[in-house]
Amino acid sequence: MGRSRTILIADDNRSDVSLVSFALREAGFKYHIRWLKSGETLLRYLRRSETARRLPLLVLIDWNMPRSKPPEILKWIRSQPQYLNLLIAVLTGSADPLQRQSALDAGANWHIIKSADFSDVTTLVNRIQQFWLRPLEKNAAT
C-alpha cells in the first residue's frame, strides 16, 4: 500500500483551512490539499476503496466540528487495518490536557492547538514537515 500526495483537512471553518493550506504551501509542501467539511465527509472519503489503497499523507481533524464526534471518527479509523499507519493530527483551540489525552487515546498521533497567528501556523507546518513528512518521503524514495 502506497501513500498518495494528499493531505486531508477535516474542518468546518473555511478561514482555518485557508490559513493552514497557505502555510503548507509557503513551507514548500507540494501536496494536494483536500478540504472535507465534516467528520462524516472524512469517513465517506476514507471508506472508498481507492483511498484505502493509497493512504493520504496526513489527516488534520478539527476537534470541535459541529455534528461530528472526533473520538468516534478516530476510533473507527484506527479499527481499520489499512489505516493503522495513517498520520492524524487533531486541531483544536483548547490546551485542555484532558482533551489532549482523549484525542491521543482515540488514535491521534498529535494534538495541535490552533492559532490565528500566521507565524504560529507556519512554525507548526514546519514541525509537521520536519518530523513526519520528510521521513515518509525518504522511505518512499528507497
HELIX and SHEET records of a PDB file:
HELIX    1   1 ARG A   14  GLU A   26  1                                  13    
HELIX    2   2 GLY A   39  ARG A   47  1                                   9    
HELIX    3   3 SER A   49  ARG A   53  1                                   5    
HELIX    4   4 PRO A   70  SER A   79  1                                  10    
HELIX    5   5 PRO A   81  TYR A   83  5                                   3    
HELIX    6   6 PRO A   97  ALA A  106  1                                  10    
HELIX    7   7 PHE A  118  ILE A  128  1                                  11    
HELIX    8   8 GLN A  129  LEU A  133  3                                   5    
HELIX    9   9 ARG A  134  ALA A  141  1                                   8    
SHEET    1   A 2 GLY A   2  ARG A   3  0                                        
SHEET    2   A 2 ARG A  54  LEU A  55  1                                        
SHEET    1   B 5 HIS A  32  LEU A  36  0                                        
SHEET    2   B 5 THR A   6  ALA A  10  1                                        
SHEET    3   B 5 LEU A  58  ASP A  62  1                                        
SHEET    4   B 5 ILE A  88  THR A  92  1                                        
SHEET    5   B 5 TRP A 110  ILE A 113  1                                        
END                                                                             
